[in-house]
């Protein structure tokens, strides 16, 4: 009886792993498929965050959150009339989560509805509808999180 129970647990665990691999792969393939249908309108790349606005961050040798809500806000991005904006972020963080917000030209503030939360150890890559005017990175959710943003790439597309 116990042997049967272990088999069930094994198959459930294997199924969960297979499902997660297919699910994450599906998202990546869907993004690649969408990109083939878009034409590049313009792109921006940041590997130096000195011109970004920061809150609750101690910027010395390492960047460290001073509370549980560190914030980095990008400079304003060029308006290109894009239909889709691809956002890629490479970050190292001791915090487990990174939340990314974005806003378009007709929005005054960032909102939870236009945000995504990621595991800080996974690559961050997603498409946002419309022409993104500005992004905000919350690189942690705990005080004293040490982080480094290696690069932020923003590509704007219009339909083919």
C-alpha positions as CSV (number, residue, x, y, z in Angstrom):
1,X,0.0,0.0,0.0
2,X,2.8,2.4,0.9
3,X,4.6,1.7,-2.4
4,X,1.4,2.6,-4.3
5,X,1.2,5.9,-2.4
6,X,4.8,6.8,-3.4
7,X,4.1,6.1,-7.0
8,X,1.2,8.5,-6.9
9,X,3.3,11.2,-5.3
10,X,6.0,10.6,-7.9
11,X,3.6,10.9,-10.8
12,X,2.0,14.0,-9.4
13,X,5.3,15.6,-8.9
14,X,6.6,14.7,-12.4
15,X,3.3,16.0,-13.9
16,X,3.7,19.3,-12.0
17,X,7.3,19.7,-13.3
18,X,6.2,18.8,-16.9
19,X,3.3,21.2,-16.7
20,X,5.4,24.1,-15.4
21,X,8.0,23.5,-18.2
22,X,5.3,23.5,-20.9
23,X,3.6,26.5,-19.4
24,X,6.7,28.7,-19.2
25,X,7.9,27.5,-22.6
26,X,4.4,28.4,-24.0
27,X,4.7,31.9,-22.8
28,X,8.2,32.3,-24.3
29,X,7.0,30.8,-27.6
30,X,3.9,33.1,-27.7
31,X,6.2,36.1,-27.2
32,X,8.5,35.0,-30.0
33,X,5.4,34.5,-32.3
34,X,4.1,38.0,-31.5
35,X,7.5,39.6,-32.1
36,X,7.5,38.1,-35.7
37,X,4.3,40.0,-36.4
38,X,5.6,43.3,-35.1
39,X,7.9,45.9,-36.7
40,X,10.5,47.6,-34.5
41,X,9.7,51.3,-33.9
42,X,12.6,52.0,-31.5
43,X,14.5,50.8,-28.6
44,X,16.3,52.0,-25.4
45,X,18.9,50.2,-23.3
46,X,20.1,51.1,-19.8
47,X,23.0,49.6,-18.0
48,X,23.7,52.6,-15.8
49,X,20.9,53.5,-13.4
50,X,22.4,56.8,-12.3
51,X,19.8,58.9,-14.2
52,X,16.9,56.9,-12.7
53,X,14.9,58.3,-9.8
54,X,15.3,56.2,-6.6
55,X,13.4,56.0,-3.4
56,X,14.3,54.0,-0.3
57,X,17.6,52.9,-1.7
58,X,21.1,53.4,-0.2
59,X,23.4,53.9,-3.3
60,X,27.0,53.4,-2.1
61,X,29.2,50.5,-3.2
62,X,26.2,48.2,-3.4
63,X,22.6,49.3,-3.7
64,X,20.6,48.3,-0.6
65,X,16.9,48.8,0.2
66,X,16.3,50.9,3.3
67,X,12.8,49.5,3.8
68,X,10.4,47.0,2.2
69,X,9.5,49.2,-0.8
70,X,12.6,50.2,-2.8
71,X,11.7,52.0,-6.0
72,X,13.6,52.9,-9.2
73,X,11.8,55.0,-11.9
74,X,13.1,55.3,-15.4
75,X,13.5,58.5,-17.3
76,X,10.6,59.3,-19.7
77,X,10.8,57.2,-22.8
78,X,10.2,58.6,-26.3
79,X,6.6,58.4,-27.6
80,X,6.6,56.3,-30.8
81,X,3.0,55.4,-31.2
82,X,3.9,51.7,-30.4
83,X,1.2,49.0,-30.1
84,X,3.4,46.8,-28.0
85,X,6.4,47.4,-25.7
86,X,8.8,44.5,-24.9
87,X,10.6,44.9,-21.6
88,X,13.6,42.9,-20.6
89,X,15.4,43.3,-17.2
90,X,18.5,41.5,-15.9
91,X,18.8,41.9,-12.2
92,X,20.6,40.3,-9.2
93,X,18.8,40.6,-5.9
94,X,18.8,39.0,-2.5
95,X,15.1,39.6,-2.3
96,X,12.9,36.8,-3.8
97,X,10.6,39.1,-5.7
98,X,10.8,41.9,-8.2
99,X,7.8,43.9,-9.3
100,X,7.7,45.9,-12.5
101,X,5.2,48.7,-13.2
102,X,4.7,50.6,-16.4
103,X,2.5,53.5,-17.6
104,X,1.5,54.9,-20.9
105,X,1.3,58.5,-22.1
106,X,-2.2,58.9,-20.9
107,X,-1.6,57.7,-17.4
108,X,-0.3,60.0,-14.6
109,X,0.6,57.3,-12.0
110,X,1.7,53.7,-11.8
111,X,-0.9,51.2,-10.8
112,X,-1.1,47.5,-9.7
113,X,-3.2,46.8,-12.7
114,X,-0.2,47.6,-15.0
115,X,2.4,45.6,-13.1
116,X,3.9,42.1,-13.0
117,X,5.7,40.3,-10.2
118,X,8.6,38.0,-11.0
119,X,10.9,35.7,-9.1
120,X,14.2,37.7,-8.9
121,X,16.2,34.7,-9.9
122,X,14.4,34.3,-13.3
123,X,14.9,36.3,-16.4
124,X,12.4,39.1,-16.7
125,X,10.9,39.5,-20.2
126,X,7.3,40.5,-21.1
127,X,5.3,42.5,-23.5
128,X,3.0,45.3,-22.4
129,X,0.2,46.7,-24.6
130,X,0.7,50.2,-25.9
131,X,3.5,52.7,-26.0
132,X,5.1,52.6,-22.5
133,X,6.1,56.1,-21.3
134,X,8.0,55.0,-18.2
135,X,8.8,51.9,-16.1
136,X,9.2,51.5,-12.4
137,X,11.2,48.6,-10.8
138,X,10.6,47.6,-7.2
139,X,13.7,45.4,-6.8
140,X,12.7,43.8,-3.5
141,X,10.1,43.6,-0.8
142,X,12.3,43.4,2.3
143,X,14.6,45.9,4.1
144,X,18.4,45.5,3.5
145,X,17.9,43.7,0.1
146,X,21.1,44.0,-1.9
147,X,20.6,44.3,-5.6
148,X,22.2,45.3,-8.9
149,X,20.3,46.0,-12.1
150,X,22.6,44.9,-14.9
151,X,20.6,46.0,-17.9
152,X,17.1,47.2,-18.9
153,X,16.1,46.8,-22.5
154,X,12.9,48.4,-23.9
155,X,11.8,47.7,-27.5
156,X,8.7,49.4,-28.9
157,X,6.8,47.8,-31.8
158,X,3.9,48.6,-34.1
159,X,1.9,46.1,-36.1
160,X,3.1,44.7,-39.4
